[in-house]
Amino acid sequence: MSDSSRGKSDYLESLNPQQREAVLHTGCPLLILAGAGSGKTRVITTKIAYLIDSEGFDPHSILAVAFTNKAAEEMRERVRALSPTGGEVIVKTFHAFGAWLLRRYGQEIGIARGFTIYDDQDSFSLLKQVLRRELGGQKPAQNQLKELAGWIARAKDHCLLPEDDLSRLEAQGRAPGLDAHLVYRQYQDRLEQSGCLDFGDLLVRTVKLLENCVEVRDRVRSRFRAILVDEYQDSNYAQFRLLQQLHDGHNYLCVVGDEDQSIYSFRGAELENILSFSRKFPGTEIIRLEENYRSTQNILEVASRVVENNRDRLGKKLFTRKPAGSPVALAYLEDPEAEALFCAEKLKAGGLGETAILYRMNFQSRVFESLFARLGIPYRVVGTVRFYEREEVKDALAYLILVVNPANELAFRRAISKPRRGIGAKRLEVILDHRGNVRNLLKCAVQALPSFTGKTAEALRAFLSLIESLNQRLSKASESSLSRIVHLLIMESGLVDYYRERDQAEGTEKVRNLEELINATTEYPGALEGLSLFLESLMLGGSEEDPFSRTEQITLITAHNTKGLEFDRVFITGLEDDIFPHYSSTLGGVPVAGAELEEERRLFYVGVTRAREELYLTACKKRRVFGTLQSSEPSRFLSEIPREYLQVYGYLPSAEDGYPLGCGVYHDDYGPGIVSKKWEVDGVSMVAVRFDSGKIARFPLKYSRLERISSDP
């Protein structure tokens, strides 16, 4: 047996029967339902290697799509390790694939090859400028900006540009008193004038390209004979449409996902994409991966018993060959301070680096941070500002972006303003007024020079000279790395001096971040092409920090941020109705129901399945709201867990707790309603009921004469 055959045999023999079936499958479309911890990454990477080694697929004809750059890099490395030519497979995120395709064929729909990409912050800044002009120079309110930014993002998630029918979005949130369609049109026009695309464009413009240019679509379809997508439950409608355009019915299509881990609807993810995959791609075969290699059986039982209450799922039941393990601990505690003390007590056993404390909302971390600081327990809070979103880093990047795309208005505004040169908003508008048909803003600045005198003219000449010097260094295409050029830019621009003064005044370390930016460019050649590659990689998330590196610190983290992580020991805290599941912010404090409740249940499932060996669930009897202690009802999810899998600590809910938040009640005088609030006054339990008539009434629970009419909160 040859070495290659032996290696191929080894990677197939190490699979369980369901994994092997998924790897060997060919022909019709395939949906792999991969439960948490079931080895889905192993399956998809092995499948790619098998297509190359055994099915004769050219690695260049295989497209593999992941949802984060980190996941794409992991997939790429695993395939390379399994197959000698695996490194030639195209492995990208959806957005990176869109950018890749538009670089090659975007001219067919009027997109210049040298476009630059706006991140979310850039897009927000551009929208702010558009809205300010629409309001006659008046500064737009922050809530208006957020409403419109969200509305435009949803439009692009639905694959809709300003010229399309936007009526399906009418019922969704918009800023009152403004014409959202007009603002969207102006925003999109400004993007195009700047030669830029935002993240949404990378998908919707790619879909439009493939829909409208038959020759390009046929060429791309014939290029990619196998398409594999990971984490398909996180896809949005535009990504589904893109997949439709790539699949011609003859090339091989395989998606991997878990409907029980779909938790990103607020980012545009469409659960329906995975639920309806078999209908949208006829002939689909479904293979379920249900053997879990991460958690004990007791932990899996807790996860499965809760999520099986959801209706919108295709269904699977996780199992493991590991021991049952210790029961899951459920602690009913007096208040958040007692909750934090309970967790701290359990941490005495050590293993801090493999411990995570999960919470539904960020405010819950405060009590843990305060207590752990007092007790000297080391911890990290996940969710700080990312490196490339920091002010000083974005200032330096603005200069680099301007060299690649001198039409980029946001980069021009930022670079010419940092550090301050005496070129304020009015003088900036004088420069921009020279645009006309000239998109190059550096040329506009040259044309505007005669309009200025004194220090302003001198500052503008120095700025233009700096950019010209940067251009010349990059055009020489020297063998030196990009880092040398970036270092000179940061020094000569005055950014180092500007932020050194800030550091001394504010006790920050912004200059250290500028130094780290220089370090990040060392592997790129000191030429324009190297700079373009660097900017595209970071704009698409390729240079993100990894905040989850293991040290002996406890990780404090929201349940959403734990996706893809695992720990030996996990605490899920704040398991109270109105926290987890949370109350609907869109319905004025009404308990979630329907699709929202099911997503909360999936989020709980994700949190539970992060635990390998130990799982603790905690709920508080009281929680302080606006300075007042109010009674809290245990999360309805806890009532869905059979008691045989739990070891319970602390108080048990009393008979009065038979009226959980959101449950249906009936009152002789007011009729039917729901319990909307609970609290205590001098030891007496109180409830507020929102009746169907619209009236809200408050009662001492013991004397309320309320009748429970529904067992389903």
C-alpha positions as CSV (number, residue, x, y, z in Angstrom):
1,M,0.0,0.0,0.0
2,S,1.4,3.4,-1.0
3,D,1.9,6.2,1.6
4,S,-0.9,8.2,0.0
5,S,-3.3,5.3,0.1
6,R,-2.4,4.5,3.6
7,G,-3.0,8.1,4.7
8,K,-6.4,8.1,2.9
9,S,-7.4,4.9,4.6
10,D,-6.3,6.3,8.0
11,Y,-8.4,9.4,7.7
12,L,-11.5,7.4,6.7
13,E,-11.1,4.7,9.3
14,S,-10.9,7.2,12.1
15,L,-14.5,8.3,11.4
16,N,-17.7,7.0,13.0
17,P,-20.3,5.5,10.7
18,Q,-22.3,8.7,10.2
19,Q,-19.2,10.8,9.6
20,R,-17.9,8.3,7.1
21,E,-21.3,8.2,5.3
22,A,-21.2,12.0,5.0
23,V,-17.6,12.0,3.7
24,L,-18.3,9.3,1.1
25,H,-21.5,10.9,-0.2
26,T,-21.5,12.3,-3.7
27,G,-24.1,13.1,-6.4
28,C,-27.2,14.9,-5.0
29,P,-27.1,17.9,-2.7
30,L,-26.2,17.0,0.9
31,L,-27.3,18.6,4.2
32,I,-25.1,17.5,7.1
33,L,-27.0,18.2,10.4
34,A,-24.0,18.3,12.8
35,G,-24.9,18.5,16.5
36,A,-22.7,20.4,18.9
37,G,-19.3,18.8,19.4
38,S,-20.0,16.1,16.7
39,G,-16.8,16.8,14.7
40,K,-18.3,18.8,11.9
41,T,-15.0,20.5,11.0
42,R,-13.3,17.2,10.8
43,V,-16.0,15.9,8.5
44,I,-16.0,18.8,6.1
45,T,-12.2,18.9,5.8
46,T,-12.0,15.2,5.4
47,K,-14.7,15.4,2.7
48,I,-12.7,17.9,0.8
49,A,-9.6,15.7,0.9
50,Y,-11.6,12.7,-0.2
51,L,-13.1,14.6,-3.2
52,I,-9.5,15.4,-4.3
53,D,-7.9,12.0,-3.5
54,S,-10.6,9.6,-4.4
55,E,-13.1,11.4,-6.6
56,G,-10.6,13.1,-8.8
57,F,-11.7,16.7,-8.2
58,D,-9.1,19.4,-9.2
59,P,-8.5,21.3,-5.9
60,H,-8.9,24.6,-7.8
61,S,-12.5,23.5,-8.7
62,I,-13.5,23.2,-5.0
63,L,-14.9,26.2,-3.1
64,A,-15.2,25.9,0.6
65,V,-17.0,28.7,2.6
66,A,-16.7,29.4,6.3
67,F,-18.3,32.2,8.3
68,T,-15.2,33.7,9.9
69,N,-11.7,34.2,8.7
70,K,-10.3,32.2,11.6
71,A,-12.6,29.2,10.7
72,A,-11.5,29.5,7.1
73,E,-7.8,29.4,8.0
74,E,-8.4,26.4,10.3
75,M,-10.2,24.6,7.4
76,R,-7.4,25.5,5.0
77,E,-4.7,24.1,7.3
78,R,-6.6,20.9,8.0
79,V,-7.2,20.2,4.3
80,R,-3.6,20.9,3.6
81,A,-2.5,18.4,6.3
82,L,-4.8,15.7,4.9
83,S,-4.1,16.0,1.1
84,P,-0.9,16.9,-0.7
85,T,-2.7,19.4,-3.0
86,G,-5.3,20.5,-0.4
87,G,-3.7,23.9,0.0
88,E,-4.9,24.8,-3.5
89,V,-8.6,24.6,-2.6
90,I,-10.4,28.0,-2.5
91,V,-11.3,28.5,1.1
92,K,-13.0,31.9,2.0
93,T,-15.7,33.5,3.9
94,F,-18.8,34.6,1.9
95,H,-17.7,38.2,2.0
96,A,-14.1,37.4,1.0
97,F,-15.4,35.3,-1.9
98,G,-17.6,38.2,-3.0
99,A,-14.6,40.5,-2.9
100,W,-12.6,37.9,-4.8
101,L,-15.2,37.6,-7.5
102,L,-15.9,41.3,-7.9
103,R,-12.2,42.0,-8.3
104,R,-12.3,39.8,-11.3
105,Y,-15.7,40.5,-12.9
106,G,-17.1,43.5,-11.1
107,Q,-16.4,45.7,-14.2
108,E,-19.3,44.0,-15.9
109,I,-21.7,45.9,-13.5
110,G,-19.6,49.1,-13.2
111,I,-17.5,48.2,-10.2
112,A,-13.8,49.3,-10.6
113,R,-11.2,46.7,-9.9
114,G,-9.5,48.9,-7.3
115,F,-12.5,49.3,-5.0
116,T,-11.9,49.6,-1.3
117,I,-14.1,48.1,1.5
118,Y,-15.9,50.1,4.2
119,D,-16.2,48.4,7.5
120,D,-19.2,49.0,9.8
121,Q,-17.7,52.1,11.4
122,D,-16.8,53.6,8.0
123,S,-20.4,53.0,6.7
124,F,-21.9,54.6,9.8
125,S,-19.7,57.7,9.3
126,L,-20.7,58.0,5.7
127,L,-24.4,57.6,6.6
128,K,-24.0,60.3,9.2
129,Q,-22.7,62.7,6.5
130,V,-25.6,61.9,4.2
131,L,-28.1,62.3,6.9
132,R,-26.6,65.6,8.1
133,R,-26.9,67.0,4.5
134,E,-30.5,65.7,4.3
135,L,-31.3,67.6,7.6
136,G,-29.9,70.8,6.2
137,G,-26.6,70.7,8.2
138,Q,-28.3,69.7,11.5
139,K,-26.6,67.0,13.5
140,P,-28.6,63.8,13.2
141,A,-29.8,62.1,16.4
142,Q,-27.9,58.9,17.3
143,N,-31.2,56.9,17.3
144,Q,-32.0,58.1,13.8
145,L,-28.6,57.0,12.6
146,K,-28.9,53.6,14.2
147,E,-32.4,53.0,12.8
148,L,-31.4,53.9,9.3
149,A,-28.1,52.0,9.4
150,G,-30.0,48.9,10.6
151,W,-32.7,49.4,7.9
152,I,-30.1,49.7,5.1
153,A,-28.2,46.6,6.4
154,R,-31.5,44.6,6.5
155,A,-32.2,45.7,2.9
156,K,-28.8,44.4,1.8
157,D,-29.3,41.2,3.8
158,H,-32.5,40.7,1.8
159,C,-30.5,41.4,-1.4
160,L,-32.2,44.7,-2.1
161,L,-30.6,47.8,-3.6
162,P,-32.2,51.2,-3.7
163,E,-33.6,50.6,-7.2
164,D,-35.4,47.4,-6.0
165,D,-38.8,47.0,-4.5
166,L,-38.3,47.8,-0.8
167,S,-41.9,47.4,0.3
168,R,-41.2,44.2,2.2
169,L,-39.1,46.2,4.7
170,E,-41.8,48.9,5.3
171,A,-43.0,47.4,8.5
172,Q,-39.5,47.2,9.9
173,G,-37.8,49.9,12.0
174,R,-37.0,53.2,10.3
175,A,-36.3,56.7,11.6
176,P,-39.6,58.7,11.7
177,G,-39.9,61.8,9.6
178,L,-37.2,60.7,7.1
179,D,-37.5,59.1,3.7
180,A,-35.4,56.0,4.2
181,H,-35.5,55.1,0.5
182,L,-34.0,58.5,-0.4
183,V,-31.3,58.3,2.3
184,Y,-30.5,54.8,1.1
185,R,-30.2,56.0,-2.5
186,Q,-27.9,58.9,-1.5
187,Y,-25.8,56.7,0.8
188,Q,-25.3,54.2,-2.1
189,D,-24.5,57.0,-4.5
190,R,-21.8,58.3,-2.2
191,L,-20.4,54.8,-1.8
192,E,-20.2,54.5,-5.6
193,Q,-18.6,57.9,-6.0
194,S,-15.9,57.0,-3.5
195,G,-15.2,53.7,-5.4
196,C,-16.1,51.8,-2.2
197,L,-18.3,48.8,-1.2
198,D,-19.6,48.1,2.2
199,F,-19.9,44.6,3.6
200,G,-23.5,44.2,2.4
201,D,-22.4,45.1,-1.1
202,L,-19.9,42.3,-1.2
203,L,-22.9,39.9,-1.1
204,V,-25.7,41.7,-2.9
205,R,-23.5,43.1,-5.7
206,T,-22.1,39.6,-6.3
207,V,-25.6,38.1,-6.5
208,K,-26.6,40.9,-8.9
209,L,-23.5,40.2,-11.0
210,L,-24.2,36.5,-11.3
211,E,-28.0,37.0,-11.9
212,N,-27.5,39.6,-14.7
213,C,-24.3,38.4,-16.4
214,V,-25.0,34.9,-17.8
215,E,-21.5,34.5,-19.2
216,V,-19.9,35.3,-15.9
217,R,-22.3,33.0,-14.0
218,D,-21.6,30.1,-16.4
219,R,-17.9,30.6,-16.2
220,V,-18.0,30.6,-12.3
221,R,-20.3,27.6,-12.2
222,S,-18.0,25.6,-14.6
223,R,-15.0,26.6,-12.4
224,F,-16.4,25.3,-9.1
225,R,-17.5,21.7,-9.5
226,A,-17.9,21.2,-5.7
227,I,-19.2,23.8,-3.2
228,L,-19.1,23.2,0.5
229,V,-20.5,25.6,3.2
230,D,-19.9,25.4,6.9
231,E,-22.1,26.9,9.6
232,Y,-25.0,27.1,7.2
233,Q,-27.5,27.9,10.0
234,D,-25.8,31.4,10.2
235,S,-26.4,32.3,6.6
236,N,-28.6,35.2,5.6
237,Y,-31.0,35.5,2.6
238,A,-28.3,37.2,0.4
239,Q,-25.9,34.3,1.1
240,F,-28.6,31.8,0.2
241,R,-29.2,33.6,-3.1
242,L,-25.5,33.5,-3.8
243,L,-25.5,29.8,-3.2
244,Q,-28.4,29.4,-5.6
245,Q,-26.5,31.3,-8.3
246,L,-23.3,29.1,-7.8
247,H,-25.2,25.8,-8.0
248,D,-26.2,24.7,-11.4
249,G,-27.8,21.3,-10.6
250,H,-24.7,19.5,-11.8
251,N,-21.9,20.7,-9.5
252,Y,-21.8,19.1,-6.1
253,L,-23.3,21.0,-3.2
254,C,-22.8,20.2,0.5
255,V,-23.7,22.3,3.5
256,V,-23.0,21.6,7.2
257,G,-25.0,23.2,10.0
258,D,-27.1,22.8,13.1
259,E,-30.5,24.5,13.3
260,D,-30.3,24.2,17.1
261,Q,-27.3,26.6,17.1
262,S,-28.9,29.4,15.0
263,I,-28.6,32.3,17.4
264,Y,-27.8,35.3,15.1
265,S,-31.1,36.6,13.8
266,F,-30.2,40.0,15.0
267,R,-27.3,39.9,12.5
268,G,-29.6,38.9,9.7
269,A,-29.2,35.1,9.9
270,E,-32.2,33.2,8.5
271,L,-33.1,30.0,10.3
272,E,-35.4,29.2,7.3
273,N,-32.3,28.7,5.1
274,I,-31.4,25.5,6.8
275,L,-34.9,24.3,7.6
276,S,-36.0,24.7,3.9
277,F,-32.7,23.5,2.3
278,S,-34.2,20.2,1.1
279,R,-37.1,22.1,-0.6
280,K,-34.9,24.8,-2.2
281,F,-32.4,22.2,-3.5
282,P,-34.5,19.2,-4.6
283,G,-33.1,15.7,-4.2
284,T,-31.2,16.7,-1.0
285,E,-30.1,13.9,1.3
286,I,-29.8,14.6,5.0
287,I,-27.2,12.9,7.3
288,R,-27.3,13.6,11.0
289,L,-24.1,13.7,13.1
290,E,-25.4,13.0,16.7
291,E,-22.3,11.5,18.5
292,N,-20.8,14.2,20.7
293,Y,-17.1,14.1,21.6
294,R,-17.1,17.0,24.0
295,S,-19.5,16.7,26.9
296,T,-20.7,14.2,29.4
297,Q,-24.1,12.5,28.9
298,N,-25.7,14.5,31.8
299,I,-24.8,17.8,30.1
300,L,-26.1,16.6,26.8
301,E,-29.4,15.5,28.4
302,V,-29.9,19.0,29.8
303,A,-29.2,20.6,26.4
304,S,-31.4,18.1,24.5
305,R,-34.4,18.2,26.9
306,V,-34.6,21.9,26.6
307,V,-34.1,22.4,22.9
308,E,-36.5,19.6,22.0
309,N,-39.3,22.0,23.1
310,N,-38.7,24.1,19.9
311,R,-41.0,23.5,17.0
312,D,-38.7,25.0,14.3
313,R,-36.1,22.2,14.0
314,L,-35.3,19.2,11.9
315,G,-34.4,17.1,15.0
316,K,-31.5,15.2,16.4
317,K,-30.6,13.7,19.7
318,L,-27.0,14.0,20.9
319,F,-25.3,11.1,22.7
320,T,-21.7,10.4,23.8
321,R,-19.6,7.4,24.7
322,K,-18.1,9.3,27.6
323,P,-19.3,8.6,31.2
324,A,-22.5,10.1,32.4
325,G,-20.5,12.5,34.6
326,S,-21.7,14.3,37.7
327,P,-25.2,15.8,37.7
328,V,-25.6,19.4,36.5
329,A,-25.7,21.8,39.4
330,L,-28.7,24.1,39.7
331,A,-28.3,26.8,42.4
332,Y,-31.2,29.1,43.5
333,L,-29.5,32.1,45.1
334,E,-30.8,35.1,47.0
335,D,-29.4,37.9,44.7
336,P,-26.5,38.6,42.2
337,E,-24.0,39.1,45.0
338,A,-24.8,35.6,46.3
339,E,-24.6,34.3,42.8
340,A,-21.1,35.7,42.4
341,L,-20.0,34.3,45.7
342,F,-21.3,30.9,44.8
343,C,-19.2,30.9,41.6
344,A,-16.2,32.2,43.5
345,E,-16.5,29.3,46.0
346,K,-16.5,26.7,43.2
347,L,-13.4,28.3,41.7
348,K,-11.3,27.3,44.7
349,A,-10.7,23.9,43.0
350,G,-8.5,25.7,40.4
351,G,-8.6,25.3,36.6
352,L,-9.4,29.0,36.1
353,G,-8.1,29.0,32.5
354,E,-10.6,26.3,31.5
355,T,-13.6,28.1,33.3
356,A,-16.2,30.4,31.7
357,I,-18.9,32.4,33.4
358,L,-21.7,33.0,30.8
359,Y,-24.4,35.6,31.0
360,R,-27.2,36.8,28.7
361,M,-26.5,40.5,28.9
362,N,-23.3,42.5,29.4
363,F,-24.5,44.4,32.6
364,Q,-24.4,41.1,34.5
365,S,-20.6,41.0,34.5
366,R,-20.3,44.0,36.9
367,V,-20.9,42.0,40.1
368,F,-18.5,39.3,39.0
369,E,-15.8,41.9,38.1
370,S,-16.2,43.7,41.4
371,L,-16.1,40.6,43.6
372,F,-13.2,38.9,41.7
373,A,-11.2,42.1,41.9
374,R,-11.6,42.2,45.7
375,L,-10.8,38.5,46.0
376,G,-7.8,38.6,43.7
377,I,-9.3,36.1,41.2
378,P,-7.9,36.8,37.8
379,Y,-10.4,37.2,35.0
380,R,-10.8,38.5,31.5
381,V,-14.0,40.1,30.0
382,V,-14.5,39.2,26.4
383,G,-16.0,41.9,24.2
384,T,-13.6,44.8,24.3
385,V,-12.9,47.0,21.2
386,R,-11.1,45.1,18.5
387,F,-7.6,46.1,17.5
388,Y,-8.4,47.4,14.1
389,E,-11.4,49.4,15.3
390,R,-9.3,51.5,17.8
391,E,-9.1,55.2,17.1
392,E,-5.4,55.5,16.7
393,V,-5.2,52.4,14.4
394,K,-8.0,53.6,12.2
395,D,-6.2,57.0,11.9
396,A,-3.0,55.3,10.5
397,L,-5.0,53.1,8.3
398,A,-6.8,56.1,6.7
399,Y,-3.5,57.2,5.2
400,L,-2.8,53.8,3.7
401,I,-6.4,53.4,2.4
402,L,-6.1,56.8,0.7
403,V,-3.1,55.7,-1.2
404,V,-4.9,52.6,-2.6
405,N,-8.1,54.5,-3.3
406,P,-7.8,58.3,-3.4
407,A,-11.5,58.6,-4.0
408,N,-12.3,57.3,-0.5
409,E,-13.9,60.3,1.1
410,L,-13.9,58.9,4.7
411,A,-10.2,58.0,4.5
412,F,-9.4,61.5,3.1
413,R,-11.4,63.2,5.9
414,R,-9.8,61.2,8.6
415,A,-6.2,61.4,7.3
416,I,-6.3,65.2,6.7
417,S,-7.8,65.8,10.2
418,K,-5.5,63.6,12.3
419,P,-3.4,65.0,13.7
420,R,-4.9,68.4,13.5
421,R,-3.5,70.6,10.7
422,G,-5.9,73.6,10.9
423,I,-7.9,72.3,8.0
424,G,-11.4,72.3,9.6
425,A,-14.8,71.3,8.3
426,K,-15.4,74.5,6.2
427,R,-12.0,74.2,4.5
428,L,-12.6,70.5,3.9
429,E,-15.9,71.4,2.1
430,V,-13.9,73.9,-0.1
431,I,-11.7,71.0,-1.2
432,L,-14.6,68.6,-1.8
433,D,-16.4,71.3,-3.8
434,H,-13.7,70.8,-6.5
435,R,-14.8,67.2,-7.1
436,G,-17.2,67.7,-10.0
437,N,-16.3,64.7,-12.3
438,V,-12.9,64.3,-10.5
439,R,-13.1,61.4,-8.0
440,N,-9.5,61.6,-6.9
441,L,-9.7,63.7,-3.8
442,L,-5.9,64.3,-3.7
443,K,-6.3,66.0,-7.1
444,C,-9.2,68.1,-5.7
445,A,-6.9,69.2,-2.9
446,V,-4.3,70.3,-5.4
447,Q,-6.9,72.3,-7.3
448,A,-8.1,73.9,-4.1
449,L,-4.6,75.0,-3.0
450,P,-4.9,78.5,-4.5
451,S,-8.0,79.1,-2.3
452,F,-5.9,78.9,0.8
453,T,-3.1,81.1,2.2
454,G,-0.8,81.1,5.2
455,K,-0.7,78.2,7.6
456,T,-3.6,76.4,6.0
457,A,-1.9,76.3,2.6
458,E,1.3,75.2,4.2
459,A,-0.4,72.4,6.1
460,L,-2.2,71.2,2.9
461,R,1.1,71.2,0.9
462,A,2.7,69.2,3.7
463,F,-0.1,66.7,3.7
464,L,0.0,66.2,0.0
465,S,3.7,65.9,0.1
466,L,3.4,63.2,2.7
467,I,1.0,61.2,0.6
468,E,3.1,61.6,-2.5
469,S,6.2,60.4,-0.6
470,L,4.2,57.3,0.6
471,N,3.1,56.7,-3.0
472,Q,6.7,56.9,-4.3
473,R,8.0,54.4,-1.7
474,L,5.3,51.9,-2.6
475,S,5.8,52.4,-6.3
476,K,9.5,51.4,-6.0
477,A,8.3,47.9,-5.2
478,S,11.5,47.4,-3.1
479,E,12.3,44.1,-1.4
480,S,11.8,45.6,2.1
481,S,8.6,44.8,4.0
482,L,5.6,47.0,4.2
483,S,6.3,47.6,7.9
484,R,9.3,49.9,7.1
485,I,7.0,52.1,5.0
486,V,4.2,52.1,7.6
487,H,6.7,53.0,10.3
488,L,8.0,56.0,8.4
489,L,4.4,57.1,7.7
490,I,3.4,57.0,11.4
491,M,6.5,58.9,12.4
492,E,6.3,61.6,9.6
493,S,2.6,62.1,9.8
494,G,2.9,63.2,13.4
495,L,0.6,60.5,14.7
496,V,3.2,59.2,17.1
497,D,3.8,62.6,18.7
498,Y,0.0,63.3,18.8
499,Y,-0.8,60.0,20.6
500,R,2.3,60.1,22.8
501,E,0.9,63.3,24.3
502,R,-2.5,61.6,24.7
503,D,-0.9,58.7,26.5
504,Q,0.9,60.9,28.9
505,A,-2.3,62.9,29.6
506,E,-4.8,60.1,29.8
507,G,-2.6,57.1,30.9
508,T,-3.4,55.1,27.8
509,E,-1.2,53.0,25.5
510,K,-2.2,54.2,22.1
511,V,1.4,54.4,20.8
512,R,1.8,50.7,21.7
513,N,-1.1,50.0,19.4
514,L,0.5,52.0,16.5
515,E,3.7,49.9,17.1
516,E,1.6,46.7,16.9
517,L,0.1,47.9,13.6
518,I,3.6,48.2,12.2
519,N,4.3,44.6,13.4
520,A,1.1,43.4,11.6
521,T,2.5,44.5,8.2
522,T,5.9,42.7,8.4
523,E,4.8,39.8,6.2
524,Y,3.6,41.9,3.3
525,P,5.9,43.2,0.6
526,G,6.6,47.0,0.5
527,A,4.7,47.6,-2.7
528,L,1.2,48.8,-3.6
529,E,0.1,45.2,-4.2
530,G,1.3,44.3,-0.7
531,L,-0.6,47.2,0.9
532,S,-3.8,46.2,-1.0
533,L,-3.5,42.6,0.2
534,F,-3.0,43.8,3.8
535,L,-6.0,46.2,3.8
536,E,-8.3,43.6,2.3
537,S,-7.2,40.9,4.7
538,L,-8.0,43.1,7.8
539,M,-11.2,44.6,6.4
540,L,-12.5,41.1,5.9
541,G,-11.4,40.1,9.4
542,G,-8.2,38.3,8.6
543,S,-6.1,39.9,11.3
544,E,-8.5,39.8,14.2
545,E,-7.0,39.3,17.6
546,D,-7.8,36.0,19.4
547,P,-9.2,37.0,22.8
548,F,-9.7,33.4,23.8
549,S,-6.0,32.5,24.2
550,R,-5.7,30.3,27.3
551,T,-4.1,31.7,30.4
552,E,-5.0,31.1,34.1
553,Q,-7.9,33.6,34.0
554,I,-11.6,33.0,34.2
555,T,-13.4,34.1,31.1
556,L,-16.5,36.3,31.6
557,I,-18.4,36.2,28.4
558,T,-21.9,36.6,26.9
559,A,-23.7,33.4,25.7
560,H,-23.6,34.7,22.1
561,N,-19.8,35.1,22.2
562,T,-19.2,31.5,23.3
563,K,-20.2,30.1,19.9
564,G,-17.4,27.8,18.8
565,L,-15.7,27.7,22.2
566,E,-15.5,25.0,24.8
567,F,-14.4,24.9,28.5
568,D,-14.0,22.2,31.1
569,R,-16.3,24.1,33.5
570,V,-19.1,26.4,32.6
571,F,-21.4,28.6,34.7
572,I,-24.6,29.9,33.1
573,T,-25.8,32.7,35.3
574,G,-28.9,34.9,35.5
575,L,-31.3,32.1,34.5
576,E,-34.4,34.1,35.3
577,D,-37.4,35.0,33.2
578,D,-36.8,38.5,31.7
579,I,-33.1,37.9,31.6
580,F,-32.6,34.5,30.1
581,P,-35.0,34.3,28.2
582,H,-34.9,38.1,28.0
583,Y,-37.9,40.4,27.6
584,S,-38.6,41.7,24.2
585,S,-37.3,45.2,23.9
586,T,-39.5,45.8,20.8
587,L,-42.7,45.0,22.7
588,G,-42.1,47.2,25.8
589,G,-41.2,44.6,28.3
590,V,-43.5,41.8,27.2
591,P,-42.1,38.2,27.7
592,V,-40.7,36.8,24.4
593,A,-42.7,34.2,22.6
594,G,-42.8,32.3,19.3
595,A,-39.6,32.6,17.2
596,E,-37.9,34.9,19.7
597,L,-38.4,32.4,22.5
598,E,-37.2,29.6,20.3
599,E,-34.0,31.5,19.6
600,E,-33.5,32.1,23.3
601,R,-33.9,28.4,23.8
602,R,-31.2,27.7,21.2
603,L,-28.9,30.2,22.8
604,F,-29.3,28.3,26.1
605,Y,-28.5,25.1,24.2
606,V,-25.4,26.7,22.8
607,G,-24.3,27.8,26.3
608,V,-24.9,24.3,27.8
609,T,-23.0,22.5,25.1
610,R,-19.8,24.6,25.7
611,A,-19.2,22.6,28.9
612,R,-17.0,19.5,28.7
613,E,-17.0,18.2,32.3
614,E,-18.9,20.5,34.7
615,L,-22.0,22.6,34.3
616,Y,-23.5,25.0,36.8
617,L,-26.8,26.8,36.3
618,T,-27.7,29.7,38.6
619,A,-30.8,31.8,39.2
620,C,-31.5,34.6,41.7
621,K,-34.5,35.1,43.8
622,K,-34.2,38.9,43.7
623,R,-32.5,41.3,41.4
624,R,-32.0,45.1,41.8
625,V,-33.8,47.1,39.1
626,F,-33.3,50.9,39.2
627,G,-32.3,50.6,42.8
628,T,-35.2,48.5,43.9
629,L,-35.0,44.8,44.8
630,Q,-37.6,43.0,42.7
631,S,-38.6,39.3,42.8
632,S,-37.3,37.2,39.9
633,E,-38.9,34.2,38.5
634,P,-36.7,31.2,37.6
635,S,-36.2,30.8,33.8
636,R,-38.9,28.7,32.2
637,F,-36.0,26.7,30.6
638,L,-35.2,25.3,34.1
639,S,-38.7,23.8,34.3
640,E,-38.0,21.9,31.1
641,I,-35.0,20.0,32.6
642,P,-35.9,16.6,34.3
643,R,-34.9,16.6,37.9
644,E,-32.9,13.4,37.6
645,Y,-30.2,15.3,35.8
646,L,-29.9,18.1,38.4
647,Q,-28.3,18.6,41.8
648,V,-30.3,21.5,43.3
649,Y,-28.8,24.0,45.8
650,G,-30.5,26.8,47.6
651,Y,-34.2,27.8,48.0
652,L,-37.0,26.1,46.1
653,P,-39.7,28.2,44.5
654,S,-42.7,28.5,46.9
655,A,-46.3,28.0,46.0
656,E,-46.6,31.7,45.2
657,D,-44.0,31.2,42.5
658,G,-46.7,29.3,40.6
659,Y,-47.3,32.5,38.7
660,P,-44.2,32.9,36.6
661,L,-43.6,36.0,34.5
662,G,-45.6,35.7,31.3
663,C,-48.1,33.1,32.5
664,G,-51.8,33.4,31.7
665,V,-54.2,34.4,34.6
666,Y,-57.8,35.3,35.0
667,H,-59.4,37.8,37.4
668,D,-63.2,38.0,38.0
669,D,-63.3,41.8,37.6
670,Y,-60.7,42.3,34.8
671,G,-60.8,39.1,32.8
672,P,-57.8,37.3,31.2
673,G,-54.3,38.7,31.2
674,I,-50.6,37.9,31.7
675,V,-48.2,38.4,34.7
676,S,-45.9,41.1,33.5
677,K,-43.9,42.0,36.7
678,K,-43.1,40.7,40.2
679,W,-41.5,42.3,43.2
680,E,-41.6,42.5,47.0
681,V,-42.8,45.2,49.4
682,D,-41.9,44.6,53.1
683,G,-41.8,40.9,52.5
684,V,-45.1,40.8,50.6
685,S,-44.9,39.4,47.0
686,M,-46.5,41.7,44.5
687,V,-47.5,41.1,40.9
688,A,-48.5,43.4,38.0
689,V,-50.9,41.9,35.4
690,R,-51.4,43.3,31.9
691,F,-55.0,42.4,31.0
692,D,-56.3,41.9,27.5
693,S,-58.4,45.1,27.9
694,G,-55.1,47.0,28.1
695,K,-55.4,47.8,31.8
696,I,-52.4,47.1,34.1
697,A,-53.3,46.2,37.7
698,R,-51.1,45.5,40.7
699,F,-52.0,43.0,43.5
700,P,-50.5,41.4,46.6
701,L,-50.1,37.9,45.2
702,K,-51.5,36.2,48.3
703,Y,-54.8,38.2,48.1
704,S,-55.0,38.7,44.4
705,R,-57.8,36.1,43.6
706,L,-55.9,35.4,40.4
707,E,-56.6,32.1,38.7
708,R,-53.8,30.5,36.6
709,I,-55.3,29.6,33.2
710,S,-52.3,28.5,31.2
711,S,-49.4,26.2,32.0
712,D,-47.3,27.7,29.2
713,P,-45.7,31.1,30.1
